[in-house]
């Protein structure tokens, strides 16, 4: 009952409730967390690691770590930040273990449509954007990915990577500037 009062009005109410249910051994609650986050965390890990197999392993290890750490989680409405931080730490751990960086352009992505020329141009722009994002220093790249691809708020990103809100804003601004310079030269 006391925990329920702490959730009133929080944006992560349902995830917080699921986390508390997990503490009591509710496997269905953990399955729901996995269901909600597996695809989002996979995309995040894939963008960081650039390798499908490594990303899948990182997500699996993230869920193992989440399961073990759930008793220490304090419901505060920021479950997504908490789980993304675990995923980020796992991806960083894996990147330290291997230094081979596979660019994302190995994944073929063409825009559907009847015009092959437009599809080729779109694919080329996407490839250049992926290269530009991959070329960013990690602290800019992570913030940009969380903000634009995972649609996290500045506050959520701040909690996820454990820096101030103003630092997140600065990294977003500087990351955008670097992307603009890089893309202006490429386009």
Secondary structure, 3 states (H helix, E strand, C coil): CHHHHHHCCCCCHHHHHHHHHHHCCCHHHHHHHHHHHHHHHHHHHHHHHCCHHHHHHHHHHHHHHHHHHHHHCCCCCCHHHHHHHHHHHHHHHHHHHCCCCCCHHHCCCCCCCCCHHHHHHHHHHHHHHHHHHHHCCHHHHHHHHHHHHCCCCHHHHHHHHCCCHHHHHHHHHHHHHHHHHHHHHHC
